Amino acid sequence: MSRIEPLCASNEAEVLAYLARAPYDNVFVEWLIRSRACSRDDSFVVVSRASAGELDGVCYFGRQIVPYAQSEAALDAFASRAGSTRTPVMIVGPRPAVERFWEKAQQHFPVPRALRRSQPVYALDRAHLRGSREDAAVGRAGRADLRELNGNSAAMFESELGSIPGGSPAQHLERTRRILEVGWWWRYRVDGHIVFQCNVGSQTPGSAQLQGVWTPPAERGKGYATRGLAAICDHLLDENATLCLFVNDFNLDAIALYERVGFFRAGEFATLLF
């Protein structure tokens, strides 16, 4: 049987060390804890201990629920805790953890509007990178890029999820602005307009997770994504030990792009969307 306890000052270092054992699985939750973002807007983190006292799971509850555990007992305990939480936008994490959590927690939530059963996790280090910053004149986005970045980002979410995060265009614009202001948006411009973009979503000592990877439809098939992503990754690997991301298994074009740049398989996620 697992015992649940809240994340607190006395166990934080232990929790971070536990999460760092699987840097690609846990980059988001580890970043939330390190950045002190995990206690905003009624969100929180709980941890699980096995009967012998060792840590055997961590779960974030907020707009997303992100379970991670080595034992079914820990996931079952997290599922029981879900009965007193709000319905999230999504449940996401390593596929075995999400599947077990959902098996035990589904009575607490509405039927998901979409299920992504298999989302390969990819990672990249400098030894595997194919391409360089010489391939494309990429750069960190600035204020002048905000509107174009945001429009492309909204189009991406609409095409992939059917809606944009935050619930309104104004909220999505604010989200894009916040990411831009910390230097996490990157873009590749050709003839005055953006032909490829992506952003860092989470960053820890072990890895940085990429998201928002997008080529406007009119610019596809021209090699911009391959050159742009390789060049951006070359820059990002100056300041990050590794990079990672996850992708829907049916998005074969994206998978081909990541593998051309040198990303290698490092795990598998699953996501339920509400």
N, C-alpha and C positions, 0 to 999 in steps of 0.2 A: 504494500500500500504506500502511496506517495502522499507527502504532507505539503500543502500549499502555504507559501509565505510571500509577502510583498517584497518587491525590490526596495532596498533601503541602503543607507550609508554603510552599514556593517557587512552587507553581503555583496555590494556592488563590484568590488575587485574580483571576487570569486565568480560572479556572473559573467563579467566581461571576459575573464580567462576561459570560461566554459564556452562562450559563444565564439571566441577566436579560434577554437579548434576546428571549426567549419566556417572559414571566412566568407565563402561564397553563399552558403545557405543563410548566414546570419548578418550579412553586411547591413541590412536595413535596421534591424532591432539593435544591433551594437551601436550604430550611428545615433539612433534615437536616444539611447542611454547616455552616450558620451556627450551629445549636444544638449542634453537636458530637455529634449523635445517630447519625451515619453510621458510627461505629466501634464501636458496641456490639453485643454478642451475635454476634460473628464477621461482622458486616456491614462493607462497605467500598465505596468508590467508585473507579473507574478512569476514566481519560480517554484519548482517542485523538488522535494528531497525524497530519496528512497529511504526505506526503513533503517538502513545503516548510516544515514546522515549525508551521503554524497548527493550533490546536485545532479538531477537527471532530466531537467526540462526547464524551458523558459517560454512564456507566452505573453505577447503584447495584445492588449485589448484597446481599441480606439476606433477610428473610422475604418481601419482594417483590423482583422484578427490574424495574428501571425504565430502559429504554434511551432515549437521545435522541441523535440524530446527524444531520448534514447529508449524510453519504455512506454508500453501501452498504458501502464498505471498512471504515469504522469499526464498523458494525453486525455485519459478518462477523467482525471481530476480537473484539468483545464476545461473540458467539456461541461462538467458540472458547474463550474464557475460561470460559464457562458449564460446560464439561466437568468442571471441578474444583470446582464449587459444589454445595450441597445443593439439593434440590427446594424451590422457594419456595411460599408460599401462592398467589401470583399473579404473573403477568407483566403489567405495565400501563404504558401510555404512549401517545404519539401513534400513531395507527393505522399509518401507513407504517413507523415504526420497529419497532413490535411485530411486524408481519407479516414484515418482512425478518429480524428477529432470530429469530423462531420458525422460519422456513423453514430457517435454517442451524443452529439449536440444538436442534431437536425430538428428535434422536437421543439427547440427554443426559437427557431427562425422560420421565416417564410420560405417557400420554394425558390431556389436561385433562378434568376432569369437566364443565366448562362453558366456553363461549366467548361473550364479548360482543363481537361484531364491530364494532359501531358505537355509540359513546357520545359524543354531542354534548357539547362543552365550551362552557359559558356564562360570560359575564363581566358585571359590573355596575359602573358608576361613578355618581357622584351625579347627573350630568346625565341619566342614563337612569332613575333610580329613580322608580317610581310608587308613591306612598304615603309614610307617615312614621311616626315614633314616636308620633304622636297617634292612630294607628289602633288600637293595642293596648297594654295595660299589660304589656309584656314586661320581662324583666330577666335579668341573669346568674344562673345557678343557684348555690345555696348548699348547704351540707351537708344541710339538711333535704330537699332535692330528690333526693338521691343515689339512693335505692332506687327511686323512681318513674321517674326518668330512665333508670336502668339496666334496669329491666324493659321500658320502651318500646324502648330501644336493642336489647336482646336480641331482642325480637319483630321489629324491623326487619331485623336480620341474618338471622334464621331465615327470614323471608318472602322476602328478596331473594337470599341466598346459600346457604340451606339449613343453615347452621351459624353459630355465634358465634365471633368472633376469640378467639384465645388457647387454645381447646380446652376450657375449663371455665368454669362460672358464676363461680367465685371469681376467675379470671384476668380475665374480662370486667368484673366489678365493680371490680377494681383499675384496669383501664384507664379505666373511666368516672370513677373517683375522681381519677385523675391529671389527666384533661382538666378536670374541675371545679375542681381546686385551682389551675390556672393561669388560671382565669377564662374558659375557652373554651366552656363550655356555656351556652346561653341557653334560656329557656323562657317560655311564655305560659300563665298560669293563669286559669281561669274557674271560679267556684264551688268553689274549693279543690282542683282537680285540673288536671294539665297537659293542655292541648288542642293544643299544638304545641311542638316542640323542634327544635333543631339545634345544631351545634357547629362551631367552627373546628378544622380538622385540621392545617393548615400555615399559616405566616405569614412573609412576606418583606417587604422594603421595597416591592416592586412589587404584591403582592396577598396576600389571605388566602383560602384555599380552604375552602369550607363543605362539611360532610358531616353524616350523621346526621339528615337532614331527615325529620321524621316527625310525622304526625298519627294518634293512636290511631283505629282503625277506627270506634269508636262516635261519634267527633266529626267525621267527615268530612261534607262537603257543607254546612257551616255558615259557611264563610268564614273560619274561624280561621286556616288556613294562609296565605291571602293577606294578611290583616291582620298576623298574627304575623311572617311572613317580612319583609314590608316594614318593619315597625317595627324588627326586629332589624337589618336591613341599614342602616337609617338610623343607628342607633347605631354599627354597625361601620365605616361610612364616615367617622365622625369620626376614626378612628385608622388606617384603611387607605386607600391610594390607590384600590384597586379590590377587588372580590370576584370569586371564580370558583368553579365547581363542574363536575362532569360527571355525566351521567345516561344510563341505558340508553335506546336509541332507541325501544324498545317501551313505555316508561313514559310514555304520552301525558298522563296526569293530571299527573305531575310537570313535564313540559315545559310544559304549559299554565300551571301555577302560576308557574314561573320567568319565563315571558314576560309574564304579567300584572304581575309585580312590576317588569319592565323589563330582565331579563337578555337579552343578545344573544349570538348564536352567535359563537364565537371559536376553534373548532378541533374536532378529533375524536380521541377515544381509542379504544383497544381493550383488552380484558382477557381473559387466559386464567386460569381458576381450577383449582387442583389439590386 
